Amino acid sequence: MAQHLLSLADFSGAELAALIDRALVLKRESRDGVRHRDLEGRTVALIFEKPSTRTRVSFEAAMYGLGGQVIYLSSRDTQLARNEPLKDMARVMDRYVDGLVVRTFGQEIVDELARYSGVPVINALTDLHHPCQVLSDLMTVIEHKGPLDKLKVAWVGDGNNMANSWIQAAARLGFALNLACPEGYEPVPGILREARAQADRPINLVHDPLEAVAEADVVNTDVWASMGQEDEQIHRLQVFRPYQINDRLLAAADPNAVVLHCLPAHRDEEISEKVLEGPQSVVWDQSENKMHMHKAVLAAFIGPKA
């Protein structure tokens, strides 16, 4: 397995499945009262240029739950805002900690940190990819719907970092994926092209959300304006309005379909209040599973002291 977790495309389907299986075991054991000490004596630095509630707390809870320690660094606490070369930062930080969990803007930042770091770099979000979130989402799907290779997943909304990582996951894990995005808001063409060339089942991009969700087992969405796109908020509300996950749209999916949203949700924008709080919503399990998946990722990439 690769030393760093930068995007899902860097791993085989078997490697991704093993991470998900491990997270499922860790969750079950935690509920049975098992204390995990895999990372006792290890320290991870969380370097967050983009703030987050769920990602920060779930990574911290995961690391503490494995017996390790956490140092949290916001943008004001690092040299990223002061133009220190990333290669310098990477080579200093790997003398202090056993891993770097980075939540930032450009993918090039995590890529360069990984190039020079002697310890694992884990992508906790960039504008291009969100691999840990999608792994925890897939864990949730398996809990509620069973094996992935029989399923049809629909992504409705912005072709953002989440959509890019769902595309890569579909290519590696063999589920069918339909994406419905407004014209001009599609996923990265190269990511879609590469995934289609590797996929066993269709990865379709359409503009009609009803077409995308038809008979889907999983219906998935995200906010219409991500962090850093606040100035586009009003325009995006107009463009994306037909892409709201509501009763009418959900009626086109399989009657037993589950609904995902990685949160935070703008209720009655990308998803209706009724659907978010309804019986098909599994977003609270999805949110909890971030912690269990982050445990699996940290344990796999950092590992115990020799």
NUBA-460333 format. One line per 5 residues: number of its first residue (from 1); their letters; for each residue x, y, z of N, C-alpha, C. Coordinates in nm, 2 decimals. Example, Ala and Ser with C-alpha at 12.3 -4.5 7.8 and 13.67 -1.06 7.14 Angstrom:
// residues 2
1) AS) 1.32:-0.57:0.78:1.23:-0.45:0.78:1.32:-0.33:0.78  1.28:-0.22:0.71:1.37:-0.11:0.71:1.29:0.00:0.79 .
END
This chain:
// residues 306
1) MAQHL) 0.08:-0.12:0.00:0.00:0.00:0.00:0.09:0.12:0.00  0.04:0.23:-0.06:0.11:0.36:-0.07:0.14:0.41:0.07  0.25:0.49:0.08:0.28:0.55:0.21:0.18:0.65:0.26  0.13:0.73:0.16:0.04:0.84:0.19:-0.10:0.82:0.13  -0.20:0.88:0.19:-0.34:0.88:0.14:-0.37:1.01:0.08 .
6) LSLAD) -0.35:1.03:-0.05:-0.37:1.15:-0.11:-0.50:1.15:-0.20  -0.52:1.04:-0.27:-0.65:1.02:-0.34:-0.68:0.87:-0.35  -0.80:0.84:-0.38:-0.84:0.70:-0.38:-0.78:0.63:-0.50  -0.75:0.70:-0.61:-0.69:0.64:-0.73:-0.56:0.58:-0.70  -0.49:0.61:-0.59:-0.36:0.56:-0.56:-0.36:0.41:-0.50 .
11) FSGAE) -0.49:0.36:-0.49:-0.50:0.23:-0.42:-0.58:0.13:-0.50  -0.56:0.01:-0.48:-0.64:-0.10:-0.55:-0.77:-0.11:-0.48  -0.87:-0.18:-0.54:-1.00:-0.20:-0.48:-0.98:-0.29:-0.36  -0.89:-0.38:-0.36:-0.87:-0.47:-0.24:-0.81:-0.39:-0.12  -0.73:-0.29:-0.15:-0.67:-0.21:-0.04:-0.78:-0.12:0.02 .
16) LAALI) -0.86:-0.06:-0.07:-0.97:0.02:-0.01:-1.07:-0.06:0.06  -1.11:-0.18:0.01:-1.20:-0.27:0.08:-1.14:-0.31:0.22  -1.01:-0.33:0.23:-0.95:-0.37:0.35:-0.96:-0.26:0.46  -0.95:-0.13:0.41:-0.97:-0.02:0.50:-1.11:-0.01:0.56  -1.21:-0.03:0.47:-1.35:-0.03:0.51:-1.38:-0.15:0.60 .
21) DRALV) -1.33:-0.26:0.57:-1.35:-0.38:0.66:-1.29:-0.36:0.80  -1.17:-0.30:0.80:-1.11:-0.27:0.93:-1.19:-0.17:1.01  -1.24:-0.07:0.94:-1.33:0.03:1.01:-1.45:-0.03:1.07  -1.51:-0.12:1.00:-1.63:-0.19:1.04:-1.60:-0.27:1.17  -1.48:-0.34:1.17:-1.44:-0.42:1.29:-1.41:-0.33:1.41 .
26) LKRES) -1.34:-0.22:1.38:-1.31:-0.12:1.49:-1.44:-0.07:1.55  -1.54:-0.04:1.47:-1.67:0.01:1.52:-1.74:-0.09:1.61  -1.74:-0.21:1.56:-1.81:-0.32:1.63:-1.73:-0.34:1.77  -1.60:-0.35:1.76:-1.52:-0.37:1.89:-1.54:-0.25:1.98  -1.55:-0.13:1.93:-1.56:-0.02:2.02:-1.70:-0.03:2.10 .
31) RDGVR) -1.80:-0.07:2.02:-1.93:-0.08:2.09:-1.93:-0.20:2.19  -1.84:-0.29:2.17:-1.83:-0.40:2.26:-1.74:-0.37:2.38  -1.69:-0.25:2.39:-1.61:-0.21:2.50:-1.46:-0.23:2.48  -1.42:-0.28:2.36:-1.27:-0.30:2.34:-1.20:-0.17:2.34  -1.09:-0.16:2.41:-1.00:-0.05:2.41:-0.89:-0.07:2.31 .
36) HRDLE) -0.88:0.02:2.21:-0.77:0.00:2.11:-0.65:0.09:2.14  -0.54:0.02:2.14:-0.41:0.09:2.18:-0.31:0.09:2.06  -0.35:0.07:1.94:-0.27:0.05:1.83:-0.16:0.16:1.81  -0.20:0.29:1.85:-0.11:0.40:1.82:-0.06:0.46:1.95  -0.05:0.38:2.06:0.01:0.43:2.18:0.15:0.48:2.16 .
41) GRTVA) 0.18:0.60:2.21:0.31:0.65:2.20:0.33:0.72:2.06  0.23:0.73:1.98:0.24:0.80:1.85:0.17:0.93:1.85  0.22:1.02:1.77:0.16:1.16:1.77:0.13:1.20:1.62  0.01:1.26:1.60:-0.02:1.30:1.46:-0.05:1.45:1.47  -0.01:1.53:1.37:-0.04:1.67:1.36:-0.15:1.69:1.26 .
46) LIFEK) -0.26:1.76:1.31:-0.37:1.80:1.22:-0.34:1.94:1.17  -0.32:1.96:1.04:-0.28:2.09:0.99:-0.40:2.13:0.90  -0.48:2.22:0.96:-0.61:2.26:0.90:-0.61:2.41:0.85  -0.59:2.43:0.72:-0.61:2.56:0.66:-0.76:2.59:0.65  -0.84:2.48:0.62:-0.98:2.50:0.62:-1.04:2.44:0.75 .
51) PSTRT) -1.11:2.52:0.82:-1.17:2.47:0.95:-1.28:2.37:0.93  -1.30:2.29:1.03:-1.40:2.18:1.02:-1.44:2.14:1.16  -1.57:2.11:1.18:-1.61:2.06:1.31:-1.59:1.91:1.31  -1.67:1.84:1.22:-1.67:1.69:1.21:-1.53:1.63:1.18  -1.46:1.69:1.08:-1.33:1.63:1.05:-1.23:1.64:1.16 .
56) RVSFE) -1.23:1.76:1.22:-1.13:1.77:1.33:-1.17:1.68:1.45  -1.29:1.68:1.49:-1.33:1.61:1.61:-1.32:1.46:1.58  -1.36:1.41:1.46:-1.35:1.27:1.43:-1.21:1.22:1.43  -1.11:1.30:1.37:-0.97:1.26:1.37:-0.91:1.26:1.51  -0.95:1.36:1.58:-0.89:1.37:1.72:-0.94:1.25:1.80 .
61) AAMYG) -1.08:1.23:1.80:-1.13:1.12:1.87:-1.08:0.99:1.83  -1.05:0.97:1.70:-1.00:0.85:1.64:-0.85:0.83:1.70  -0.77:0.93:1.70:-0.63:0.92:1.74:-0.63:0.89:1.89  -0.71:0.96:1.97:-0.71:0.93:2.11:-0.77:0.80:2.14  -0.87:0.75:2.06:-0.92:0.62:2.08:-0.83:0.51:2.04 .
66) LGGQV) -0.72:0.54:1.97:-0.62:0.44:1.94:-0.50:0.45:2.04  -0.51:0.54:2.14:-0.41:0.56:2.24:-0.30:0.66:2.20  -0.32:0.73:2.09:-0.22:0.83:2.05:-0.25:0.97:2.09  -0.17:1.06:2.04:-0.18:1.20:2.08:-0.20:1.29:1.95  -0.26:1.41:1.97:-0.29:1.50:1.86:-0.23:1.63:1.89 .
71) IYLSS) -0.17:1.70:1.79:-0.14:1.84:1.79:-0.22:1.90:1.68  -0.31:2.00:1.71:-0.39:2.07:1.61:-0.33:2.20:1.58  -0.31:2.23:1.44:-0.25:2.35:1.39:-0.35:2.41:1.29  -0.40:2.53:1.32:-0.48:2.60:1.22:-0.38:2.68:1.13  -0.44:2.75:1.03:-0.35:2.82:0.94:-0.27:2.93:1.01 .
76) RDTQL) -0.32:2.99:1.11:-0.25:3.09:1.18:-0.13:3.04:1.27  -0.13:2.90:1.29:-0.03:2.84:1.37:0.08:2.78:1.29  0.08:2.79:1.16:0.18:2.73:1.08:0.24:2.83:0.99  0.35:2.79:0.92:0.42:2.88:0.82:0.35:2.88:0.69  0.24:2.80:0.67:0.18:2.80:0.54:0.13:2.94:0.49 .
81) ARNEP) 0.08:3.02:0.59:0.04:3.15:0.56:0.15:3.25:0.55  0.27:3.21:0.58:0.39:3.30:0.57:0.49:3.26:0.47  0.44:3.18:0.37:0.52:3.14:0.25:0.65:3.06:0.28  0.65:2.99:0.39:0.76:2.90:0.41:0.75:2.79:0.31  0.86:2.75:0.24:0.85:2.64:0.14:0.79:2.51:0.21 .
86) LKDMA) 0.70:2.45:0.14:0.64:2.33:0.19:0.74:2.22:0.22  0.84:2.21:0.13:0.94:2.11:0.15:1.01:2.12:0.28  1.03:2.25:0.33:1.10:2.28:0.46:1.00:2.23:0.57  0.88:2.27:0.56:0.78:2.24:0.66:0.77:2.08:0.68  0.76:2.01:0.56:0.75:1.87:0.57:0.87:1.80:0.64 .
91) RVMDR) 0.99:1.85:0.61:1.11:1.78:0.66:1.13:1.82:0.81  1.07:1.93:0.85:1.08:1.96:1.00:0.97:1.88:1.07  0.85:1.88:1.02:0.74:1.82:1.09:0.76:1.67:1.11  0.83:1.61:1.01:0.85:1.46:1.03:0.95:1.43:1.13  1.02:1.53:1.18:1.11:1.50:1.30:1.03:1.51:1.43 .
96) YVDGL) 0.91:1.57:1.43:0.83:1.59:1.55:0.72:1.49:1.57  0.66:1.45:1.46:0.53:1.37:1.47:0.54:1.25:1.38  0.44:1.16:1.39:0.44:1.03:1.32:0.35:1.03:1.20  0.28:1.14:1.18:0.19:1.15:1.06:0.13:1.29:1.05  0.10:1.33:0.93:0.04:1.46:0.91:-0.10:1.44:0.84 .
101) VVRTF) -0.20:1.50:0.91:-0.34:1.50:0.85:-0.37:1.64:0.81  -0.39:1.66:0.68:-0.39:1.80:0.62:-0.52:1.82:0.55  -0.58:1.94:0.59:-0.71:1.98:0.53:-0.68:2.12:0.47  -0.68:2.13:0.34:-0.63:2.26:0.28:-0.71:2.28:0.15  -0.65:2.38:0.07:-0.72:2.42:-0.05:-0.67:2.33:-0.17 .
106) GQEIV) -0.55:2.36:-0.22:-0.49:2.30:-0.34:-0.44:2.16:-0.31  -0.47:2.07:-0.40:-0.41:1.94:-0.40:-0.26:1.94:-0.40  -0.21:2.04:-0.47:-0.06:2.04:-0.48:0.01:2.06:-0.34  -0.07:2.11:-0.24:-0.01:2.13:-0.11:0.02:1.99:-0.05  -0.09:1.90:-0.05:-0.07:1.77:0.01:0.03:1.69:-0.07 .
111) DELAR) 0.03:1.71:-0.20:0.12:1.63:-0.29:0.27:1.67:-0.26  0.29:1.80:-0.24:0.43:1.84:-0.21:0.47:1.80:-0.07  0.38:1.81:0.03:0.42:1.77:0.16:0.45:1.62:0.16  0.38:1.54:0.09:0.40:1.40:0.08:0.54:1.37:0.01  0.57:1.45:-0.09:0.70:1.43:-0.16:0.82:1.44:-0.07 .
116) YSGVP) 0.81:1.53:0.03:0.93:1.56:0.11:0.91:1.50:0.25  0.80:1.45:0.29:0.78:1.40:0.43:0.82:1.26:0.44  0.89:1.23:0.55:0.93:1.09:0.58:0.82:1.02:0.66  0.71:1.09:0.70:0.60:1.02:0.77:0.47:1.04:0.68  0.37:0.95:0.70:0.25:0.95:0.62:0.18:1.09:0.62 .
121) VINAL) 0.13:1.13:0.50:0.05:1.24:0.48:-0.09:1.20:0.44  -0.19:1.24:0.52:-0.33:1.19:0.49:-0.41:1.32:0.45  -0.47:1.30:0.34:-0.56:1.41:0.28:-0.69:1.41:0.35  -0.71:1.51:0.44:-0.84:1.53:0.51:-0.94:1.62:0.43  -0.90:1.67:0.32:-0.98:1.74:0.22:-0.89:1.84:0.15 .
126) TDLHH) -0.90:1.84:0.01:-0.85:1.94:-0.07:-0.97:1.98:-0.16  -0.95:2.09:-0.24:-1.05:2.13:-0.34:-1.07:2.02:-0.45  -0.97:1.93:-0.46:-0.98:1.83:-0.57:-1.03:1.69:-0.52  -1.00:1.65:-0.40:-1.03:1.52:-0.34:-1.08:1.53:-0.20  -1.16:1.43:-0.16:-1.20:1.41:-0.02:-1.20:1.26:0.01 .
131) PCQVL) -1.09:1.20:0.01:-1.09:1.05:0.01:-1.14:0.99:0.14  -1.10:1.04:0.26:-1.14:0.99:0.39:-1.29:0.99:0.40  -1.35:1.11:0.36:-1.50:1.12:0.37:-1.57:1.01:0.29  -1.52:0.99:0.17:-1.59:0.89:0.08:-1.57:0.75:0.13  -1.46:0.72:0.19:-1.44:0.59:0.25:-1.54:0.57:0.36 .
136) SDLMT) -1.56:0.67:0.45:-1.66:0.65:0.56:-1.80:0.65:0.50  -1.83:0.72:0.39:-1.96:0.70:0.33:-1.98:0.56:0.27  -1.88:0.51:0.21:-1.89:0.37:0.16:-1.91:0.27:0.27  -1.84:0.29:0.38:-1.87:0.21:0.50:-2.01:0.21:0.54  -2.07:0.33:0.54:-2.21:0.35:0.58:-2.30:0.27:0.48 .
141) VIEHK) -2.27:0.28:0.35:-2.35:0.22:0.25:-2.35:0.07:0.27  -2.23:0.01:0.30:-2.22:-0.13:0.32:-2.30:-0.18:0.44  -2.30:-0.10:0.55:-2.38:-0.13:0.66:-2.53:-0.14:0.63  -2.58:-0.05:0.55:-2.72:-0.04:0.52:-2.76:-0.12:0.39  -2.67:-0.14:0.30:-2.72:-0.19:0.17:-2.64:-0.32:0.13 .
146) GPLDK) -2.54:-0.35:0.20:-2.46:-0.47:0.16:-2.35:-0.45:0.06  -2.30:-0.55:-0.01:-2.19:-0.54:-0.10:-2.20:-0.43:-0.20  -2.09:-0.36:-0.23:-2.10:-0.25:-0.31:-2.12:-0.28:-0.46  -2.06:-0.40:-0.50:-2.06:-0.43:-0.64:-2.20:-0.46:-0.71  -2.30:-0.47:-0.62:-2.43:-0.49:-0.67:-2.52:-0.36:-0.68 .
151) LKVAW) -2.46:-0.25:-0.63:-2.53:-0.13:-0.61:-2.52:-0.03:-0.72  -2.62:0.06:-0.72:-2.62:0.18:-0.81:-2.63:0.30:-0.72  -2.53:0.39:-0.74:-2.52:0.51:-0.65:-2.55:0.63:-0.74  -2.62:0.73:-0.69:-2.64:0.85:-0.76:-2.58:0.97:-0.68  -2.51:1.05:-0.75:-2.46:1.18:-0.70:-2.53:1.29:-0.76 .
156) VGDGN) -2.59:1.38:-0.68:-2.67:1.49:-0.74:-2.62:1.62:-0.68  -2.58:1.71:-0.77:-2.53:1.84:-0.73:-2.40:1.88:-0.80  -2.32:1.94:-0.72:-2.19:2.00:-0.77:-2.09:1.89:-0.80  -2.02:1.90:-0.91:-1.91:1.81:-0.94:-1.78:1.85:-0.87  -1.79:1.84:-0.74:-1.68:1.89:-0.66:-1.58:1.79:-0.61 .
161) NMANS) -1.51:1.81:-0.51:-1.41:1.72:-0.46:-1.47:1.58:-0.42  -1.59:1.59:-0.36:-1.66:1.47:-0.32:-1.70:1.39:-0.45  -1.75:1.45:-0.55:-1.79:1.38:-0.67:-1.66:1.32:-0.73  -1.55:1.39:-0.73:-1.42:1.33:-0.79:-1.38:1.21:-0.71  -1.40:1.21:-0.58:-1.36:1.09:-0.50:-1.46:0.98:-0.52 .
166) WIQAA) -1.59:1.01:-0.53:-1.68:0.90:-0.56:-1.66:0.84:-0.70  -1.62:0.91:-0.79:-1.58:0.86:-0.93:-1.47:0.76:-0.91  -1.36:0.80:-0.84:-1.25:0.71:-0.82:-1.28:0.59:-0.75  -1.37:0.60:-0.65:-1.42:0.48:-0.57:-1.49:0.39:-0.66  -1.58:0.44:-0.74:-1.66:0.35:-0.83:-1.56:0.27:-0.92 .
171) ARLGF) -1.46:0.33:-0.97:-1.36:0.26:-1.06:-1.29:0.15:-0.99  -1.27:0.17:-0.86:-1.19:0.07:-0.78:-1.28:-0.04:-0.72  -1.40:0.00:-0.68:-1.48:-0.09:-0.60:-1.60:-0.15:-0.68  -1.62:-0.11:-0.80:-1.71:-0.18:-0.89:-1.86:-0.15:-0.88  -1.90:-0.04:-0.82:-2.04:-0.01:-0.82:-2.08:0.08:-0.93 .
176) ALNLA) -2.20:0.08:-0.98:-2.24:0.17:-1.08:-2.27:0.31:-1.02  -2.23:0.42:-1.10:-2.24:0.55:-1.05:-2.30:0.64:-1.15  -2.41:0.71:-1.12:-2.47:0.82:-1.20:-2.44:0.95:-1.13  -2.39:1.05:-1.20:-2.37:1.18:-1.15:-2.46:1.28:-1.23  -2.54:1.36:-1.16:-2.62:1.47:-1.22:-2.57:1.60:-1.17 .
181) CPEGY) -2.51:1.68:-1.27:-2.45:1.81:-1.23:-2.50:1.91:-1.33  -2.52:2.03:-1.29:-2.56:2.13:-1.39:-2.44:2.16:-1.49  -2.48:2.20:-1.61:-2.38:2.23:-1.71:-2.29:2.34:-1.66  -2.16:2.31:-1.67:-2.05:2.40:-1.62:-2.01:2.37:-1.48  -2.07:2.27:-1.42:-2.03:2.23:-1.28:-2.00:2.08:-1.27 .
186) EPVPG) -1.95:2.03:-1.38:-1.92:1.89:-1.38:-1.79:1.85:-1.31  -1.77:1.73:-1.28:-1.64:1.69:-1.22:-1.52:1.71:-1.31  -1.40:1.69:-1.26:-1.28:1.71:-1.34:-1.28:1.61:-1.46  -1.28:1.65:-1.58:-1.29:1.56:-1.70:-1.18:1.45:-1.70  -1.06:1.48:-1.66:-0.95:1.38:-1.66:-0.98:1.27:-1.56 .
191) ILREA) -1.03:1.31:-1.44:-1.06:1.21:-1.34:-1.17:1.12:-1.39  -1.28:1.17:-1.45:-1.39:1.09:-1.50:-1.34:1.00:-1.62  -1.26:1.06:-1.70:-1.21:0.98:-1.82:-1.12:0.86:-1.77  -1.03:0.88:-1.68:-0.95:0.78:-1.63:-1.03:0.67:-1.56  -1.13:0.71:-1.48:-1.21:0.62:-1.40:-1.29:0.53:-1.49 .
196) RAQAD) -1.35:0.59:-1.59:-1.43:0.51:-1.69:-1.35:0.41:-1.76  -1.22:0.44:-1.79:-1.14:0.34:-1.86:-1.10:0.22:-1.77  -1.11:0.24:-1.64:-1.08:0.14:-1.54:-1.20:0.06:-1.48  -1.31:0.12:-1.50:-1.43:0.07:-1.42:-1.49:-0.05:-1.49  -1.55:-0.14:-1.41:-1.62:-0.26:-1.45:-1.77:-0.23:-1.48 .
201) RPINL) -1.82:-0.13:-1.41:-1.96:-0.09:-1.43:-1.97:0.06:-1.47  -2.08:0.10:-1.52:-2.09:0.23:-1.58:-2.07:0.34:-1.48  -2.01:0.45:-1.53:-2.00:0.58:-1.45:-2.05:0.68:-1.55  -2.18:0.72:-1.53:-2.25:0.81:-1.62:-2.26:0.95:-1.56  -2.24:1.05:-1.65:-2.26:1.19:-1.62:-2.37:1.25:-1.70 .
206) VHDPL) -2.48:1.30:-1.63:-2.59:1.35:-1.70:-2.63:1.49:-1.63  -2.72:1.56:-1.69:-2.77:1.69:-1.64:-2.90:1.68:-1.57  -2.97:1.57:-1.59:-3.11:1.55:-1.54:-3.10:1.47:-1.41  -3.13:1.53:-1.29:-3.13:1.46:-1.17:-3.22:1.34:-1.16  -3.34:1.35:-1.22:-3.43:1.24:-1.22:-3.37:1.12:-1.29 .
211) EAVAE) -3.30:1.14:-1.40:-3.23:1.03:-1.47:-3.13:0.97:-1.39  -3.05:1.05:-1.31:-2.94:1.00:-1.23:-3.00:0.91:-1.12  -3.10:0.95:-1.06:-3.15:0.87:-0.94:-3.24:0.76:-0.97  -3.28:0.74:-1.10:-3.37:0.63:-1.13:-3.33:0.50:-1.08  -3.40:0.44:-0.99:-3.38:0.30:-0.94:-3.24:0.30:-0.86 .
216) ADVVN) -3.19:0.41:-0.81:-3.07:0.41:-0.74:-3.09:0.35:-0.60  -2.99:0.28:-0.55:-2.98:0.23:-0.41:-2.93:0.33:-0.31  -2.86:0.43:-0.36:-2.80:0.53:-0.28:-2.81:0.66:-0.35  -2.86:0.76:-0.28:-2.88:0.90:-0.33:-2.79:0.99:-0.24  -2.70:1.06:-0.30:-2.60:1.13:-0.23:-2.59:1.28:-0.28 .
221) TDVWA) -2.56:1.37:-0.19:-2.55:1.51:-0.23:-2.45:1.58:-0.13  -2.43:1.71:-0.16:-2.34:1.79:-0.08:-2.39:1.94:-0.10  -2.33:2.03:-0.02:-2.37:2.17:-0.03:-2.34:2.22:-0.17  -2.41:2.32:-0.21:-2.40:2.37:-0.35:-2.28:2.47:-0.36  -2.25:2.53:-0.25:-2.13:2.63:-0.25:-2.04:2.58:-0.14 .
226) SMGQE) -1.92:2.53:-0.18:-1.82:2.49:-0.08:-1.74:2.60:-0.02  -1.66:2.57:0.08:-1.58:2.68:0.14:-1.49:2.74:0.03  -1.49:2.87:0.03:-1.41:2.94:-0.07:-1.49:2.99:-0.19  -1.62:2.94:-0.19:-1.71:2.98:-0.31:-1.83:3.06:-0.26  -1.81:3.13:-0.14:-1.92:3.21:-0.08:-1.97:3.32:-0.17 .
231) DEQIH) -1.88:3.37:-0.25:-1.92:3.48:-0.34:-2.01:3.43:-0.46  -2.01:3.30:-0.48:-2.10:3.24:-0.58:-2.23:3.20:-0.53  -2.26:3.21:-0.40:-2.37:3.15:-0.33:-2.50:3.18:-0.40  -2.53:3.31:-0.43:-2.66:3.35:-0.48:-2.68:3.29:-0.62  -2.58:3.30:-0.70:-2.59:3.24:-0.84:-2.60:3.09:-0.83 .
236) RLQVF) -2.53:3.02:-0.75:-2.54:2.88:-0.74:-2.68:2.84:-0.69  -2.74:2.91:-0.60:-2.88:2.88:-0.55:-2.97:2.87:-0.67  -2.96:2.96:-0.77:-3.04:2.96:-0.89:-3.01:2.84:-0.98  -2.88:2.82:-1.00:-2.84:2.71:-1.10:-2.88:2.57:-1.04  -2.86:2.55:-0.91:-2.87:2.42:-0.86:-3.01:2.39:-0.80 .
241) RPYQI) -3.11:2.48:-0.81:-3.24:2.46:-0.75:-3.30:2.33:-0.79  -3.30:2.29:-0.92:-3.36:2.17:-0.97:-3.29:2.04:-0.91  -3.18:2.06:-0.85:-3.10:1.94:-0.80:-3.12:1.91:-0.65  -3.22:1.97:-0.59:-3.25:1.95:-0.45:-3.30:1.80:-0.43  -3.25:1.73:-0.33:-3.29:1.60:-0.29:-3.42:1.62:-0.21 .
246) NDRLL) -3.53:1.59:-0.27:-3.66:1.61:-0.20:-3.75:1.49:-0.23  -3.87:1.49:-0.18:-3.96:1.37:-0.20:-3.98:1.34:-0.34  -4.00:1.44:-0.43:-4.02:1.41:-0.57:-3.91:1.34:-0.63  -3.79:1.39:-0.60:-3.67:1.33:-0.66:-3.64:1.19:-0.61  -3.66:1.18:-0.47:-3.63:1.05:-0.41:-3.73:0.94:-0.46 .
251) AAADP) -3.85:0.98:-0.50:-3.95:0.88:-0.55:-3.90:0.81:-0.67  -3.81:0.87:-0.74:-3.76:0.80:-0.86:-3.65:0.69:-0.83  -3.60:0.69:-0.71:-3.50:0.60:-0.67:-3.57:0.47:-0.63  -3.49:0.36:-0.60:-3.54:0.24:-0.54:-3.61:0.27:-0.41  -3.73:0.21:-0.38:-3.80:0.24:-0.26:-3.72:0.22:-0.13 .
256) NAVVL) -3.62:0.14:-0.13:-3.54:0.11:-0.02:-3.41:0.19:-0.02  -3.40:0.29:-0.11:-3.27:0.37:-0.12:-3.24:0.44:0.01  -3.11:0.46:0.04:-3.07:0.54:0.15:-3.01:0.67:0.09  -3.02:0.77:0.18:-2.98:0.91:0.14:-2.86:0.95:0.23  -2.75:1.00:0.16:-2.63:1.04:0.22:-2.61:1.19:0.20 .
261) HCLPA) -2.55:1.25:0.30:-2.51:1.39:0.30:-2.39:1.40:0.39  -2.28:1.45:0.35:-2.16:1.45:0.43:-2.16:1.56:0.54  -2.25:1.66:0.53:-2.27:1.76:0.63:-2.15:1.86:0.63  -2.17:1.99:0.66:-2.30:2.04:0.71:-2.40:2.06:0.60  -2.53:2.04:0.64:-2.64:2.05:0.54:-2.70:2.19:0.55 .
266) HRDEE) -2.73:2.24:0.43:-2.82:2.36:0.42:-2.96:2.32:0.39  -3.03:2.30:0.50:-3.17:2.24:0.49:-3.26:2.33:0.40  -3.33:2.25:0.31:-3.42:2.31:0.21:-3.34:2.39:0.10  -3.21:2.36:0.09:-3.14:2.40:-0.03:-3.10:2.27:-0.10  -2.99:2.21:-0.08:-2.95:2.09:-0.15:-3.03:1.97:-0.11 .
271) ISEKV) -3.09:1.97:0.01:-3.17:1.86:0.06:-3.28:1.92:0.14  -3.40:1.86:0.13:-3.52:1.91:0.20:-3.51:1.87:0.35  -3.56:1.95:0.44:-3.57:1.91:0.58:-3.64:1.78:0.59  -3.74:1.75:0.52:-3.82:1.63:0.53:-3.74:1.51:0.50  -3.66:1.51:0.39:-3.57:1.40:0.35:-3.46:1.38:0.45 .
276) LEGPQ) -3.39:1.49:0.49:-3.28:1.48:0.58:-3.32:1.42:0.71  -3.44:1.45:0.76:-3.49:1.39:0.89:-3.58:1.27:0.87  -3.59:1.22:0.74:-3.68:1.11:0.71:-3.62:0.97:0.73  -3.70:0.87:0.71:-3.66:0.73:0.74:-3.55:0.68:0.65  -3.53:0.74:0.53:-3.43:0.69:0.44:-3.29:0.76:0.46 .
281) SVVWD) -3.29:0.86:0.54:-3.16:0.93:0.57:-3.08:0.85:0.66  -2.95:0.83:0.63:-2.85:0.76:0.72:-2.74:0.86:0.75  -2.76:0.99:0.75:-2.65:1.08:0.76:-2.59:1.08:0.90  -2.66:1.04:1.00:-2.60:1.04:1.14:-2.51:0.92:1.15  -2.55:0.81:1.10:-2.46:0.69:1.09:-2.33:0.73:1.01 .
286) QSENK) -2.36:0.80:0.90:-2.25:0.84:0.81:-2.15:0.93:0.88  -2.21:1.03:0.96:-2.12:1.12:1.04:-2.04:1.04:1.14  -2.11:0.95:1.22:-2.03:0.87:1.32:-1.92:0.79:1.25  -1.95:0.74:1.14:-1.85:0.65:1.07:-1.72:0.72:1.03  -1.72:0.85:1.02:-1.60:0.92:1.00:-1.50:0.89:1.10 .
291) MHMHK) -1.54:0.88:1.23:-1.44:0.85:1.34:-1.39:0.71:1.32  -1.47:0.61:1.30:-1.43:0.48:1.29:-1.34:0.46:1.16  -1.37:0.52:1.05:-1.29:0.51:0.93:-1.15:0.58:0.96  -1.16:0.70:1.03:-1.03:0.76:1.06:-0.94:0.68:1.15  -1.00:0.60:1.24:-0.92:0.51:1.32:-0.85:0.41:1.22 .
296) AVLAA) -0.93:0.35:1.13:-0.87:0.25:1.04:-0.76:0.31:0.96  -0.78:0.43:0.91:-0.68:0.50:0.82:-0.55:0.53:0.91  -0.57:0.59:1.02:-0.45:0.62:1.11:-0.38:0.49:1.15  -0.45:0.39:1.18:-0.38:0.26:1.22:-0.31:0.20:1.11  -0.37:0.21:0.99:-0.30:0.15:0.87:-0.18:0.22:0.82 .
301) FIGPK) -0.19:0.36:0.83:-0.08:0.44:0.77:0.03:0.47:0.87  -0.01:0.49:0.99:0.10:0.53:1.09:0.15:0.40:1.16  0.06:0.31:1.21:0.10:0.19:1.27:0.16:0.21:1.41  0.18:0.10:1.48:0.23:0.10:1.62:0.38:0.13:1.61  0.44:0.17:1.72:0.58:0.19:1.74:0.65:0.05:1.72 .
306) A) 0.76:0.05:1.66:0.84:-0.08:1.64:0.89:-0.12:1.77 .
END
